[in-house]
Amino acid sequence: MRETSVDQLAAAMERGETVLDVRERREFREGHVPGAVNIPMSELPRRLAELDPAVPVHVVCASGNRSGAMVPVVVAAGYAAANVTGGTSAWTRSGRPVETPLETPGAPRTPRPAVTVRTLETPSLGDRTYLVHDGERAFVVDPQRDIDRVLDVLAADGVRLTHVFETHIHNDYVTGGYALAQATGAAYVVNAADEVSFDRTPITDGETLAIGPTMRLRAIATPGHTFTHLSYALSLVAGENGEEEPYAVFTGGSLLYGATGRPDLLGEEHTDALVRHQHASAHRLAAELPDEADVYPTHGFGSFCSATQSQSSSSTIGQEKRSNPVLTQDEETYVRELLDGLGAWPAYYAHMAPANAAGPSAPDLSPVREADADELRRRIEAGEWVVDLRTRTAFAAGHAPGTLNFGLDGPFATYLGWLIEWGTPITLLGESADDVAAAQRELVRIGIDRPAAQATGDPRDWSTGDLGSFATATFADLAQVRHHRDVVVLDVRRTEEHQDTAIDGALNIPLHELPRRVAEVPAGEVWVHCAGGYRASVAASFLAAAGHTLVAVDDSFEHAEKVGLA
């Protein structure tokens, strides 16, 4: 296979040879070799005829791997082709310029400013924050409470934040928008119809704000997740006459990947109206934006704000038109199926919107005071929560009696916030100070600002007496045990999961109901399970604290079906 260095590529471009970029459109948009033609590798076999067979082709991707796989395809079609060594990464490292695309291959190319979209993931809550810049000015959409992450990206990219946008008053986390605007001097853009107690830059449906000379954001009313929800359509200013070219849309809790934001968080009395608004809002976005526009939702990556979940990590308006039920189903079918599929949502959500409407301050993430074993025992006996952050395997093997296990290796903040009686003091136990700091960061995102105390080390440092422990097992073990003796099988999955497929004779108490229903668990040997093991361990810690004899099933529920239990 022929190889082309970036120096050779520059010379080939001067000769008018073709540069073929086989990356996905979103990657191409973020910056490419000037004049390159973009045909994603999945489309290349059927689109080779778009290339001039008389002109040599230089195939490029991000690093040279995908392009190397495509060179034989191009050669087999009769083209003279070579792979660009190191790809666009080598091109930019060499100091050469990049540009952003026009969509029609072969059309006259008017370079437009490159735009960079940085995605800040919060996997534990299933949300994303977006930081977008043109190399000088930046805006942020839906920032999380721990704004130091945003400030770090701004500093690393060397850009100035001018605007912070909220798509809606959030129900699943405490925003960092107000604090970020205060820290940077950026305008804080919030729907004019939202009732808030702080100064903001109000915006209304159809209003457009300029982010420097190159970016424009237009507010689009997309009610459904809330009544005042907004999406923001980003256009880039291109050409000598300043034409605006649609680029992307930030959809918050409106149009998600293969789903929509749930419409029931404002109360049952509003759900029917909101779900119908959601259908209309999605169709408005599909009608007003081109198929090529990228979609950037805030929710939908595990967040309970999403009506359903998707495995997609990127999408466009065109892709959603083809696959999203809200855009492929009629209104009545969409409404019926979405409402039928809704389950419970975390109880702490009730505290998020009031906090966000008040303009939350930046969090204090400094370490809290250390507690010894005697103090930990006093706190447990007083009914406070002493939370062990270790993995479920480590907790089962040995823990301070009365402690509760919410491991950092799972959706820690979601389930702790869901189960706790709001305002209960929390003490954090971690193997290291870093573990406790990570838990503090997770907790401030849902409005639990300062733990009462912390302790690090291992359970022997946290207990004044013998350690507690319980057994773990698989579903195959449970199947064998049931042949020999009666045991209580406790399913702590949500009601809709249990109704879909369950173990015969299992008692279903959803995890979020267990703290107040522990007395309903029968005496005897209790085998507790969920879908994968995390929730079962949380439940087991409550049962152990209540004195039950138990076994935690640390296994995937699909194995229950394979051994004939489900």
C-alpha positions, -999 to 999 in steps of 0.1 A, spaced: 0 0 0 13 34 -10 19 59 18 18 97 16 35 119 42 19 152 51 47 170 33 40 149 2 3 156 6 9 193 6 28 190 -27 1 168 -41 -26 193 -33 -7 220 -52 -9 196 -82 -46 194 -78 -48 158 -66 -78 146 -45 -78 145 -7 -105 120 4 -114 122 41 -132 90 52 -140 101 88 -175 106 100 -192 140 92 -189 153 127 -152 147 128 -149 163 94 -168 194 106 -144 199 135 -115 206 111 -100 189 80 -73 193 54 -83 223 32 -102 212 0 -107 176 12 -138 157 0 -157 139 28 -171 105 21 -175 85 54 -160 50 51 -194 33 55 -206 52 24 -175 49 3 -182 18 -18 -214 32 -33 -200 68 -37 -167 62 -54 -182 75 -87 -181 110 -72 -143 110 -75 -124 118 -108 -108 85 -119 -80 105 -137 -68 122 -105 -47 105 -78 -64 101 -45 -49 105 -10 -70 89 16 -70 105 51 -86 99 85 -77 109 120 -46 88 124 -42 66 93 -59 34 104 -94 38 88 -79 54 57 -54 25 55 -84 1 55 -101 21 27 -71 24 3 -76 -11 -11 -112 -4 -17 -103 27 -37 -75 9 -56 -98 -20 -65 -122 5 -81 -94 16 -105 -80 47 -87 -44 55 -79 -46 58 -42 -23 63 -12 -28 64 26 -19 96 44 5 86 72 -6 99 106 -38 113 92 -52 147 102 -34 145 135 0 146 117 -13 173 94 -22 196 124 10 188 143 29 200 113 14 234 118 -7 234 86 -41 250 85 -75 232 87 -109 243 75 -145 232 79 -168 217 53 -193 226 27 -216 197 22 -217 193 -15 -186 176 -29 -171 195 -58 -190 227 -50 -170 260 -48 -154 260 -14 -156 292 7 -136 285 39 -155 292 71 -141 294 106 -135 260 123 -157 253 153 -148 229 181 -174 211 202 -160 198 235 -183 173 253 -180 170 291 -195 137 302 -211 131 335 -217 93 332 -230 88 368 -260 111 360 -263 103 323 -258 139 312 -235 159 289 -223 195 290 -211 212 258 -184 238 254 -182 252 218 -156 277 205 -142 292 173 -107 294 186 -113 327 204 -148 329 219 -167 301 236 -202 293 248 -214 265 271 -247 247 272 -261 231 304 -230 231 326 -229 208 356 -223 221 392 -186 214 393 -175 242 370 -138 236 374 -141 211 346 -153 238 323 -127 263 334 -100 238 328 -111 233 292 -113 270 286 -78 274 298 -64 245 278 -80 257 246 -71 293 253 -106 307 246 -128 332 264 -163 323 276 -189 349 265 -222 330 270 -237 303 292 -270 288 279 -296 268 298 -320 247 278 -343 244 308 -346 245 346 -331 211 353 -347 184 374 -319 159 376 -289 180 387 -279 213 402 -267 236 374 -233 253 374 -246 279 349 -250 308 374 -217 302 391 -199 298 358 -213 331 345 -203 348 378 -168 334 376 -161 344 340 -183 375 334 -202 356 307 -238 363 300 -262 338 316 -289 331 290 -321 316 304 -356 316 290 -374 349 298 -405 329 308 -386 310 336 -393 323 371 -359 327 386 -345 348 415 -313 360 398 -303 384 371 -300 367 337 -299 375 300 -335 366 290 -341 350 257 -373 341 238 -384 319 210 -368 329 177 -343 353 192 -307 350 179 -275 358 198 -241 364 182 -211 347 197 -184 368 181 -183 372 143 -186 336 134 -213 318 155 -250 325 159 -274 308 183 -311 309 177 -335 299 205 -363 275 195 -392 269 219 -394 231 224 -417 225 253 -423 189 264 -397 181 290 -408 213 307 -432 240 295 -404 266 290 -378 243 274 -356 258 247 -333 243 221 -305 263 205 -297 260 168 -261 269 160 -252 285 126 -218 295 113 -213 327 94 -198 318 60 -190 336 27 -183 372 18 -220 381 24 -222 366 58 -246 338 50 -255 317 80 -250 279 75 -269 256 99 -244 234 118 -260 218 149 -287 220 175 -284 217 213 -316 200 224 -313 196 262 -342 173 272 -362 176 240 -350 155 210 -326 129 223 -308 100 205 -336 77 196 -358 91 224 -371 122 240 -370 137 275 -397 124 298 -428 146 302 -440 136 337 -415 154 360 -438 184 366 -466 163 379 -493 139 366 -517 168 359 -493 182 333 -481 150 317 -506 146 289 -501 182 277 -463 179 279 -460 147 260 -480 162 232 -459 193 233 -428 170 231 -441 154 199 -448 188 183 -414 201 194 -395 173 178 -413 178 145 -406 215 146 -368 208 150 -370 183 121 -388 208 99 -366 238 106 -332 222 105 -314 204 77 -308 167 79 -270 173 82 -273 193 114 -257 175 144 -279 169 174 -263 175 209 -287 165 237 -280 170 274 -299 139 286 -302 104 273 -270 86 284 -285 69 314 -303 99 328 -337 92 343 -348 124 325 -348 104 293 -381 86 286 -361 56 271 -324 49 267 -303 46 235 -268 33 230 -260 60 204 -233 85 211 -239 109 182 -266 116 156 -280 141 131 -315 155 124 -316 131 94 -307 101 115 -334 109 140 -360 114 113 -353 78 103 -351 61 137 -366 82 165 -401 71 175 -412 107 181 -405 114 144 -416 81 129 -449 76 148 -481 95 147 -489 115 178 -513 91 194 -490 61 190 -461 80 203 -480 93 233 -494 59 242 -462 40 239 -441 66 257 -465 69 287 -468 31 289 -430 28 293 -424 54 320 -412 42 354 -402 58 386 -377 86 388 -353 96 416 -369 113 446 -342 139 448 -354 154 415 -380 173 436 -352 194 451 -334 203 418 -357 228 401 -361 250 432 -323 250 437 -317 259 400 -343 287 401 -325 302 430 -291 305 412 -268 279 429 -233 290 440 -201 273 431 -196 242 453 -171 238 481 -150 207 472 -124 211 500 -119 180 523 -141 176 553 -130 166 588 -118 131 597 -138 109 620 -125 80 640 -142 46 646 -159 58 678 -174 88 661 -186 67 631 -204 43 656 -221 73 672 -232 86 639 -247 52 628 -265 49 661 -279 84 657 -295 73 624 -271 92 602 -258 76 569 -222 63 570 -215 54 534 -188 29 523 -176 39 488 -158 6 480 -168 -19 455 -196 -44 463 -171 -73 464 -149 -55 490 -180 -45 511 -194 -80 512 -160 -94 523 -159 -71 553 -174 -38 564 -181 -18 595 -215 -29 609 -243 -5 601 -225 12 571 -242 14 537 -226 5 505 -229 29 475 -199 20 455 -182 46 433 -180 21 405 -218 25 398 -244 53 397 -235 64 432 -251 98 433 -283 87 416 -291 60 440 -279 77 472 -299 108 463 -329 86 455 -329 66 488 -318 91 514 -342 112 534 -332 147 523 -311 164 549 -298 133 566 -261 138 575 -237 118 554 -202 105 563 -180 91 535 -157 61 539 -131 56 512 -99 37 506 -82 69 497 -87 107 499 -92 106 462 -122 83 465 -138 106 491 -131 137 468 -147 119 439 -178 112 460 -180 148 472 -179 159 435 -208 135 427 -228 147 456 -226 185 449 -240 178 415 -273 168 432 -272 195 459 -256 176 488 -229 201 495 -209 191 525 -206 157 541 -205 157 579 -172 138 580 -149 114 562 -126 85 570 -101 67 548 -83 34 550 -101 0 554 -130 -13 575 -107 -23 604 -100 15 608 -137 22 608 -151 -3 633 -148 -6 671 -155 -44 670 -159 -73 646 -165 -66 609 -197 -76 592 -198 -96 560 -222 -116 538 -219 -141 510 -221 -134 473 -233 -158 446 -245 -163 410 -279 -171 396 -266 -206 390 -259 -209 427 -294 -198 435 -309 -223 411 -290 -251 429 -299 -239 464 -336 -238 456 -334 -276 449 -323 -282 485 -339 -256 508 -364 -227 509 -349 -193 506 -364 -158 502 -357 -143 468 -358 -105 469 -358 -87 436 -349 -50 440 -353 -40 404 -379 -14 395 -415 -26 392 -415 -25 354 -384 -46 352 -399 -72 375 -432 -73 355 -413 -79 323 -393 -110 335 -390 -123 371 -379 -153 391 -408 -174 401 -419 -167 437 -396 -136 441 -407 -107 463 -403 -74 445 -394 -44 466 -378 -18 443 -345 -5 457 -358 30 460 -386 18 483 -365 -6 504 -353 17 532 -389 23 544 -400 -13 536 -372 -34 552 -398 -47 577 -416 -64 549 -387 -87 541 -394 -121 556 -371 -137 582 -348 -164 570 -321 -167 544 -326 -138 519 -310 -139 484 -312 -104 470 -307 -96 433 -311 -69 407 -301 -68 370 -263 -67 374 -253 -66 411 -249 -29 420 -284 -24 433 -284 -58 450 -253 -47 470 -269 -15 481 -299 -34 492 -278 -60 510 -261 -33 530 -295 -21 543 -306 -57 551 -273 -65 568 -277 -34 590 -312 -46 599 -298 -80 610 -309 -103 581 -290 -134 570 -284 -128 533 -266 -136 501 -261 -109 474 -264 -122 439 -236 -105 419 -245 -116 384 -262 -105 352 -300 -112 352 -297 -128 317 -280 -157 334 -311 -163 355 -330 -171 323 -302 -193 311 -304 -215 343 -342 -217 342 -350 -193 370 -368 -165 351 
